[in-house]
């Protein structure tokens, strides 16, 4: 059985929004590369939404519907970015040197 700290949290969720994990030592395997690519897309989307948020919130003519839609999209992007950060944090080598 694989220890919890050896599992990779994947950048998508399963049924009922439960986390999905990958158990593999192969960082170049198909599923690992797929997860890496999806994480990259999620981070790019979050960066684009951040720019859009600055523009929308700076627009005095933005409608409440525009702001509500933006908030919904930002919420999803933040959820994705937190999952990426959590996954990457779990994969850090905790035995290596630490910067202060």
Buried (B, 14 or more C-beta within 10 A) or exposed (E): EEEEEEBBBBBBBEEEEEEBBBEBEEEEEEEBEBBEEBBEEBBEBBEEBEEBBEEBEEEEEEEEEBBEEBEEBBEBBEBBBEBBEEBEEBBEEEEEEEEE
